[in-house]
Amino acid sequence: MDFEWTEEQKMIKANARDFLEREIAPVVDEYERKGPMSKEDAVGFIKQLIPFGYYLGALPEEYGGSSLDHKTEGLLFEELSRVWVSLTGLVFIARGLPHTLVHLGTDDQRERFLSRALAVEILGCGAITEPNAGSDAASIETTAVLDGDHYVINGTKTWISNGSIADVATVVAVTDKEKGRAGMSQIMVEKEVSPFGVRELHKLGQRAFPTAELSFMDCRVPKENLLGEPGLGYQRTMVRFEAARSLLALMAVGVSQAAIDAAIKYAQERKQFGRPIGSFQMIQEMIADMIAATQASRLLAYWALDLIDKGERCRWQSSLAKSFATERAVEVTSKAIQIHGAMGLSDEYPVERYFRDARTMTIPDGATQIQKLIIGREVVGIRAFV
Ligand SMILES: Cc1cc2nc3c(=O)[nH]c(=O)nc-3n(C[C@H](O)[C@H](O)[C@H](O)COP(=O)(O)OP(=O)(O)OC[C@H]3O[C@@H](n4cnc5c(N)ncnc54)[C@H](O)[C@@H]3O)c2cc1C
């Protein structure tokens, strides 16, 4: 077991941190106050981040990347989340489109979409959740019925990250009702060609990271937009979740680290009873607990990513990392508020945002309870849910 980053990884991390603190950190408050980001702003930020390995870094060189492994990508996402987790979420979701096209797309799909996705001319989102299908993703009701050369899609998707700025939504829909989970497929819906309705949703945290409801009413999509074989939509979605959950854990770690850094600084500067509050043992205890929770989360997340890099599945390890890191981030950011006293509740300090952002992370990509049921299913060998 090696806990040391390579020289290259250290350089990637240092370059990213330097840029993020210099160019991104100063604008975070302004954009968080504005709410869900516009496509133009999102594209601008993604283009700024590309040279550091975000968005395309994990792709092979021929597509503008440098074949970064999952751990190195995790390192980049952790650094960005320490500065602005809304932007991490946005880039993470947007990166799904070029990655999906490279790994799963047909020649025709790559021909039509890939160069525009690589150039950040079009943005993507992934639409699974529905008003009646959240944790129980297998119960989705959206249908895609083949009619000549087109699929006709009907249904509503909700809580879709980047939904309001996406040009291409990869929609999971039922293509064969008789087959249950094996009857679900992924279909790329290009908004300009196959228009769908969009309603922006506003949330507690990560406010600059757009989330939307998408509605499809007799939405006709060329049948060539089916991703891979019909019926693989559910299975693919579940495999993709393992990397997503491990990376989401690192987003929580980034936020927790930011809260720790802010709490230490405040504890050193703020004086009460004639001494810095950082000299009080109960403040030091809170900081020690925050570090323990964050470092344990970090190790779990990189462990899961290491398994993926070795070509192994990490079904329960990624669920453990995601549930542990996001729940700990809620506690760590709450303690950071406590250390700041009343100022911790004010938007003049960043810790109230860290708390709201952390609170937003225990639900997406499988809520904490579902992650625990997955861990239970994998280690006990009995399903607590269907
Ligand atoms: C910020 C954010 C971004 C998101 N982005 C996307 C996206 O890009 N694409 C997408 O498709 N979806 C997205 N989602 C949706 C997300 O995946 C769902 O919110 C999540 O799966 C939970 O579903 P739900 O909200 O309907 O909660 P429900 O499933 O209704 O759950 C409500 C509560 O019941 C608990 N619960 C449910 N079933 C069980 C059980 N069997 N045992 C014990 N407890 C249970 C849950 O843990 C939760 O606490 C996003 C959500 C958020 C908040």
The ligand as an SDF file (V2000), in Angstrom:
LIG
                    3D

 53 58  0  0  0  0  0  0  0  0999 V2000
  -28.2210   18.0580   -6.1000 C   0  0  0  0  0  0  0  0  0  0  0  0
  -28.8710   16.8980   -6.7980 C   0  0  0  0  0  0  0  0  0  0  0  0
  -28.4760   16.5550   -8.0730 C   0  0  0  0  0  0  0  0  0  0  0  0
  -29.0780   15.4910   -8.7270 C   0  0  0  0  0  0  0  0  0  0  0  0
  -28.6930   15.1960  -10.0180 N   0  0  0  0  0  0  0  0  0  0  0  0
  -29.3320   14.2120  -10.6950 C   0  0  0  0  0  0  0  0  0  0  0  0
  -29.0110   13.9520  -12.0740 C   0  0  0  0  0  0  0  0  0  0  0  0
  -28.1280   14.6100  -12.6570 O   0  0  0  0  0  0  0  0  0  0  0  0
  -29.7020   12.9800  -12.7200 N   0  0  0  0  0  0  0  0  0  0  0  0
  -30.6670   12.2300  -12.0960 C   0  0  0  0  0  0  0  0  0  0  0  0
  -31.2450   11.3720  -12.7460 O   0  0  0  0  0  0  0  0  0  0  0  0
  -31.0020   12.4650  -10.8030 N   0  0  0  0  0  0  0  0  0  0  0  0
  -30.3610   13.4320  -10.0870 C   0  0  0  0  0  0  0  0  0  0  0  0
  -30.6900   13.6950   -8.7750 N   0  0  0  0  0  0  0  0  0  0  0  0
  -31.7450   12.9070   -8.1400 C   0  0  0  0  0  0  0  0  0  0  0  0
  -31.2200   11.9250   -7.1060 C   0  0  0  0  0  0  0  0  0  0  0  0
  -30.5750   10.8550   -7.7200 O   0  0  0  0  0  0  0  0  0  0  0  0
  -32.4200   11.5090   -6.2270 C   0  0  0  0  0  0  0  0  0  0  0  0
  -32.8200   12.6470   -5.5040 O   0  0  0  0  0  0  0  0  0  0  0  0
  -32.0400   10.3760   -5.2820 C   0  0  0  0  0  0  0  0  0  0  0  0
  -31.8690    9.1640   -5.9670 O   0  0  0  0  0  0  0  0  0  0  0  0
  -33.1080   10.1830   -4.1820 C   0  0  0  0  0  0  0  0  0  0  0  0
  -34.3780   10.1190   -4.7310 O   0  0  0  0  0  0  0  0  0  0  0  0
  -35.5620   11.0200   -4.1310 P   0  0  0  0  0  0  0  0  0  0  0  0
  -35.0380   12.3940   -3.9750 O   0  0  0  0  0  0  0  0  0  0  0  0
  -36.7580   10.8090   -4.9730 O   0  0  0  0  0  0  0  0  0  0  0  0
  -35.8120   10.4720   -2.6760 O   0  0  0  0  0  0  0  0  0  0  0  0
  -36.7200    9.1900   -2.2830 P   0  0  0  0  0  0  0  0  0  0  0  0
  -36.3090    8.0210   -3.0980 O   0  0  0  0  0  0  0  0  0  0  0  0
  -38.1420    9.5930   -2.2840 O   0  0  0  0  0  0  0  0  0  0  0  0
  -36.2390    8.9560   -0.7970 O   0  0  0  0  0  0  0  0  0  0  0  0
  -36.7080    9.7290    0.2900 C   0  0  0  0  0  0  0  0  0  0  0  0
  -36.0510    9.1950    1.5610 C   0  0  0  0  0  0  0  0  0  0  0  0
  -36.4090    7.8130    1.7620 O   0  0  0  0  0  0  0  0  0  0  0  0
  -35.2370    7.0400    1.8800 C   0  0  0  0  0  0  0  0  0  0  0  0
  -35.4930    5.7170    1.2950 N   0  0  0  0  0  0  0  0  0  0  0  0
  -35.9690    5.4150    0.0650 C   0  0  0  0  0  0  0  0  0  0  0  0
  -36.0120    4.0990   -0.0980 N   0  0  0  0  0  0  0  0  0  0  0  0
  -35.5770    3.5340    1.0430 C   0  0  0  0  0  0  0  0  0  0  0  0
  -35.3840    2.1930    1.5000 C   0  0  0  0  0  0  0  0  0  0  0  0
  -35.6270    1.1310    0.7190 N   0  0  0  0  0  0  0  0  0  0  0  0
  -34.8990    2.0010    2.7620 N   0  0  0  0  0  0  0  0  0  0  0  0
  -34.6000    3.0610    3.5580 C   0  0  0  0  0  0  0  0  0  0  0  0
  -34.7510    4.3390    3.1930 N   0  0  0  0  0  0  0  0  0  0  0  0
  -35.2450    4.5720    1.9480 C   0  0  0  0  0  0  0  0  0  0  0  0
  -34.1580    7.8020    1.1550 C   0  0  0  0  0  0  0  0  0  0  0  0
  -32.8660    7.4430    1.5920 O   0  0  0  0  0  0  0  0  0  0  0  0
  -34.5220    9.2280    1.5230 C   0  0  0  0  0  0  0  0  0  0  0  0
  -34.0080    9.5230    2.7910 O   0  0  0  0  0  0  0  0  0  0  0  0
  -30.0970   14.7390   -8.0840 C   0  0  0  0  0  0  0  0  0  0  0  0
  -30.4880   15.0920   -6.7900 C   0  0  0  0  0  0  0  0  0  0  0  0
  -29.8980   16.1600   -6.1500 C   0  0  0  0  0  0  0  0  0  0  0  0
  -30.3480   16.5240   -4.7690 C   0  0  0  0  0  0  0  0  0  0  0  0
  1  2  1  0
  2  3  1  0
  2 52  2  0
  3  4  2  0
  4  5  1  0
  4 50  1  0
  5  6  2  0
  6  7  1  0
  6 13  1  0
  7  8  2  0
  7  9  1  0
  9 10  1  0
 10 11  2  0
 10 12  1  0
 12 13  2  0
 13 14  1  0
 14 15  1  0
 14 50  1  0
 15 16  1  0
 16 17  1  0
 16 18  1  0
 18 19  1  0
 18 20  1  0
 20 21  1  0
 20 22  1  0
 22 23  1  0
 23 24  1  0
 24 25  2  0
 24 26  1  0
 24 27  1  0
 27 28  1  0
 28 29  2  0
 28 30  1  0
 28 31  1  0
 31 32  1  0
 32 33  1  0
 33 34  1  0
 33 48  1  0
 34 35  1  0
 35 36  1  0
 35 46  1  0
 36 37  1  0
 36 45  1  0
 37 38  2  0
 38 39  1  0
 39 40  1  0
 39 45  2  0
 40 41  1  0
 40 42  2  0
 42 43  1  0
 43 44  2  0
 44 45  1  0
 46 47  1  0
 46 48  1  0
 48 49  1  0
 50 51  2  0
 51 52  1  0
 52 53  1  0
M  END
$$$$
